[in-house]
Amino acid sequence: MTTNSSNIVWHKASVNRESIEQRRNHKSAILWFTGLSGSGKSTLANAVNVALFNKGLSTYVLDGDNIRHGLCKDLGFSDSDREENIRRIGEVSKLFLDAGIIVLTAFVSPFRSDRDKARHLVKENDFVEIYCAANLEVCEERDTKGLYAKARAGQIKDFTGISSPYEEPQEPELKIDTGLKGLDESVDDVISKLIKLNIFQ
C-alpha cells in the first residue's frame, strides 16, 4: 500500500535513535516471534519482555490478538488481509525501533515474503527473527481456544496450519523448539542471542 500524495514530507525526530540508545545504555531492536498458533509465541515474548524489563531495558510487546482489537480490527484472515496486517505491524515496529525501544512482536505471520518485507524496513541486525518451532501436533494439544478443532470442522476458514499454509523461516536468527524446550530455557536462549548481537551487555 502506497500513498500518491505529494504533500507528505518525512519529518526527522528532534531526538534521534542513537541519542536515546546512549541515554538508555542499550540498543533498540525488533524481536519478531513467528510460528503456528499455539507454538508459544506470546508466552515466550512476554516472558522475554519481563526478563528484559527486570534488567532495566525499555521494551514493549505487540501481540497479535491485541493488535486486531484496534489497529487492524478492519482486517480479516484472507491472504491479502494477513499481508496488510503484517505490513502495518512492520511499520509500527519500525517506529518503536526509532524510539529506542526493544519491541517484541508475537504474530503467526505465516508468509515468508511478508516477514522479509518487515525485515527490509530496517537495517541489518535490527530485525531478530525468532522461530517458535513447535510442530502441529503439539500446537493442537495446547489449543485452549479450540481453534484447531473448529478449523478441522470447517468452521474457521483460512486457518494457518490446517487450511492455509505456514512458511517456515529459512534462516531465522534463532530457532527454538518450543514443543520440547521449557519456557525458562527458551528465555535464556533469546537473552543469550541478544547479548551475542550486542543489543545489551
N, C-alpha and C positions, 0 to 999 in steps of 0.2 A: 504494500500500500504506500503510495507516494502522494505528495501534495503538489499541485500545479500552481500554487500561489507564488507570485513574485514579490509579495510584500512581507515575507517572513525572513528574518535575519537571526542567525545564531548569536546569542549574547554570551560572552565569556564571563565566568564567575569572578566575583571580586576577590574571593579567596580560593586559590586553586587546590587541586587534589594533593599535590606534593606538600604544600604547606600544612594541610590537615593531617597528612600521614606523619609528618615530622612532629607535630604537636601531640599526636596520639601514640607515637612511637610504635606504629605497626602499619603495614601496607594494607590497602583495601584489595578485595578480590571478589569474584563471583564463584561460589561453590554450587555447581549445578548437579543436584542429585536426580538421577533418572533410573527408571526401572518399572516393572509391571505394578499394577495396583496390588497392594498387599506385600510388596517387597521390602517395606520398612523405610522408605524414603523420608517420610515426615518424621517418623520416630527417630531415625538417625540424625536428620538435620536438626531437630530440636534438641537432641542430646548434645550434639557438637556445639550448638548455639550456647547451651548452658556452660559447657566446658570453656568456651572462648570468653564468655561473659565473666566467668569466675577468674579468668586470667587478666581481666581488665580491658578486654578488647571491645570495640564498638561493632555490634552485629545486628542483623535483622533477618528474620525468616519470612520468605514469601511462600505461602502454602497454596497448593492447587485449589482446594475447596474454598479457602478464604477469598482468593482472587476472583473466583467465579461468583461470589456473593456481591461483588462490587464492580471492579474494573472490567471484568469480562462476563458480566451477567447477561449480556445480549448475545452470547455465543452458545452454540450447541456443540455437538460432538462429531460433526461431519469432518472429513479430511480438511476441507478449507477452513472450517471454524477452528480446528485444532491448530492449524498453521498460524492463523491470526492470533490465537491465544498465546502461543509461544513467541510470536513476533512482539506482542505487547510486553510480555514478561522480559524478553531480552532488552527492550528499550528501558523499561523500569529498572532492571538490574544495572544497566549502564549508568543510570542516574545515581543509584546508591554507590556504585564504584567511584564516580566522580566526587561524591560527598565524603569519601574516605572511609566507607563502611564495608565490612565483610558481609556480603549478602548471601544467604543460603536459600536456594530455590528447591522446592520439592514438587516436581511435576512428572507425570509419566513421560511427557514429551517423546512420543513413540517414533517420530520420524527423524532419521539421521540428518537429513538436509536442513530441517528446522533448527536442530541443535547446532549444526555447523554455522548457520546464519547468525545465531546468537553469539557464538564464539567469535565470529569475524567482526562483530560490532566493536570489539575491544582489542587491546594489544596482546601479544603473546605473553603467556604466564598470568594474565589477568583472569582467565577463564579456567576453572578446575572442574573437569567433568568426573563425577563420582558415580560409577555404575553399581547400583544395588542389584546384584545378580541372582537373587533367589529365583528358583525355577517355578514354572506354572503350578505344579502340584503343591508346593509349599504355599504359594500365594493364595491358592484356592482354600487350603486348610485354614489359613489365617483370616479369611474373609468374614469379618464380623457383621458386615452390612448385607451379606447375601447377594452381592452384585454379580459374582460369577454364576451363581445358580440362576439368577434372572436372565443373564446373558445367554446361558446354555438353553434356557427355556424359550428364548426368542423375545423376551420381554424388554430387553435393552439392546438397541441396535448399535453397531459400530463400537463394540466394547473391545478394548485392546487385549490381545492375547487369545480372544475367542473368535470374534467376527471382524476384527480389524488387526492389522499386523503391528508387531513391535520390532523395530530395527535396532539390534544391539549395537552399542558403541564399538567401533573397530580399534581405536587407540585411546581409551579414556586415561586420564591421569591416574585414576585409581579404580580398581575393580574389587568389590567386596562381596563375597558370597554370604549375603545376609540371611540365607536359609540355614547356613552351618555355623557362622560366627555369632557369638553373643554380642549384645549391644556395647558393653564396655570395651571389648576388644576392637570392635568396629570403630568406635570413637577414637581409640588410641591410634588406629591406622590412619584416620583422617588427620588427626593432630600431627602425627609424625610426618605425613606428606606435606602439610603446610609449613612445617619447620624446614624441611628439605627445599621447599620453594622459596624460603626466606620471607614468608609472609610476616612472621614474627619469630622471636628467639625464645 
